[in-house]
Amino acid sequence: MNAEANLTLCTPYEQVGETRPWGHFSSLMRGPRFQVKSIVVDPGGILSLQSHVHRMEHWIVVEGTATVTIGDEKKLVGESGAVFVPLGAVHRLANEGKLPMRLIEVQVGPYLGEDDITRYEDVYDRS
């Protein structure tokens, strides 16, 4: 079986797929157990403190600087820096800079739906 037959190429790099209060993201590629996204966090934007039951994530910062929280550890990750978010880890992504921050996120797991999010804190009052 040809593995590439199960791949789906998605929106072009510059196209906004879904808008959120903190910025936007686009799916670039999907497979049966992975998804690749481009995520842009606006200056001052902060994602919810969250965890996932069904997926782990790899983040690679490609523009700007990300403020990353995983568990009790908070650190700055600059351009070309990478972070691994283990399955079930409580995590958060923020942009404390003055320019948009872009990262490439690779999700891996048996279920990759946007509803696989448990939120613990959210500055935008989403549940």
C-alpha positions as CSV (number, residue, x, y, z in Angstrom):
1,M,0.0,0.0,0.0
2,N,1.3,3.5,-0.9
3,A,1.6,5.5,2.3
4,E,1.2,8.8,0.4
5,A,-2.3,7.7,-0.6
6,N,-3.5,8.5,2.9
7,L,-2.1,12.0,3.0
8,T,-4.2,15.2,2.6
9,L,-2.5,18.5,1.7
10,C,-4.5,21.3,3.1
11,T,-4.6,25.1,3.0
12,P,-1.7,27.1,1.5
13,Y,0.9,28.5,3.9
14,E,-0.4,32.0,4.0
15,Q,-4.1,31.2,4.1
16,V,-5.9,31.5,7.5
17,G,-7.7,28.3,8.3
18,E,-9.4,29.2,11.6
19,T,-9.3,32.4,13.6
20,R,-9.1,32.4,17.4
21,P,-8.9,35.3,19.9
22,W,-5.1,34.8,20.1
23,G,-4.4,34.6,16.4
24,H,-5.1,31.9,13.7
25,F,-4.0,28.5,12.5
26,S,-4.1,26.5,9.2
27,S,-3.8,22.8,8.7
28,L,-1.0,22.1,6.2
29,M,-1.2,18.3,6.0
30,R,-3.1,15.4,7.6
31,G,-2.6,11.7,7.8
32,P,-4.4,8.9,9.6
33,R,-2.4,9.5,12.9
34,F,-0.8,13.0,12.4
35,Q,-1.6,16.5,11.5
36,V,0.7,19.5,10.6
37,K,-0.4,23.0,11.4
38,S,0.9,26.5,11.0
39,I,0.0,28.5,14.1
40,V,0.3,32.3,14.4
41,V,0.0,33.9,17.8
42,D,-0.6,37.7,17.7
43,P,1.5,40.0,20.0
44,G,0.1,39.6,23.5
45,G,-1.9,36.5,22.5
46,I,-2.1,33.6,24.9
47,L,-3.6,30.2,24.3
48,S,-5.5,28.4,27.1
49,L,-3.7,26.3,29.7
50,Q,-4.7,22.9,28.4
51,S,-4.0,19.2,27.9
52,H,-5.0,16.5,25.4
53,V,-6.1,13.0,26.0
54,H,-5.4,11.6,22.5
55,R,-2.4,13.4,21.1
56,M,1.1,14.7,21.7
57,E,2.6,17.7,20.0
58,H,5.9,18.8,18.6
59,W,6.4,22.6,18.1
60,I,9.0,24.3,16.0
61,V,9.2,28.1,16.2
62,V,9.8,29.5,12.7
63,E,9.2,33.3,13.4
64,G,9.4,35.3,16.6
65,T,9.7,34.0,20.1
66,A,7.2,31.8,22.0
67,T,6.6,31.7,25.7
68,V,6.0,28.0,26.4
69,T,4.6,26.5,29.6
70,I,4.7,22.7,30.1
71,G,3.8,21.6,33.6
72,D,5.6,23.8,36.0
73,E,8.3,24.8,33.5
74,K,8.0,28.1,31.6
75,K,10.6,29.1,29.0
76,L,11.3,31.3,26.0
77,V,11.8,29.5,22.7
78,G,13.3,31.4,19.8
79,E,13.3,30.9,16.0
80,S,14.3,27.3,15.1
81,G,13.8,26.2,18.7
82,A,11.7,23.0,19.2
83,V,9.5,21.7,22.1
84,F,7.9,18.4,22.7
85,V,4.5,18.3,24.5
86,P,3.9,14.8,25.9
87,L,0.5,13.2,25.9
88,G,-1.6,14.5,28.8
89,A,0.9,17.3,29.7
90,V,-0.7,20.6,30.9
91,H,0.7,23.2,28.5
92,R,0.3,26.8,27.2
93,L,1.7,28.9,24.4
94,A,1.9,32.7,24.4
95,N,3.5,35.5,22.5
96,E,4.8,38.2,24.8
97,G,6.7,39.9,22.0
98,K,5.8,42.9,19.7
99,L,5.6,40.9,16.4
100,P,3.5,37.9,15.4
101,M,5.0,34.5,16.3
102,R,4.6,31.5,14.0
103,L,5.3,27.9,14.8
104,I,4.8,24.6,13.0
105,E,2.9,22.1,15.1
106,V,3.0,18.4,14.4
107,Q,0.3,16.5,16.3
108,V,0.6,12.7,16.6
109,G,-2.1,10.4,18.0
110,P,-5.1,8.3,17.3
111,Y,-7.6,11.2,17.4
112,L,-6.7,14.8,16.4
113,G,-10.0,16.7,16.7
114,E,-10.2,20.2,18.0
115,D,-12.5,18.9,20.7
116,D,-9.6,17.0,22.4
117,I,-8.9,19.9,24.7
118,T,-9.3,20.1,28.4
119,R,-9.0,23.8,29.4
120,Y,-7.8,24.7,32.9
121,E,-7.4,28.5,32.4
122,D,-8.5,30.7,29.5
123,V,-8.1,34.5,29.4
124,Y,-10.9,34.6,26.7
125,D,-13.4,32.7,29.0
126,R,-13.8,29.8,26.6
127,S,-14.8,26.5,28.3
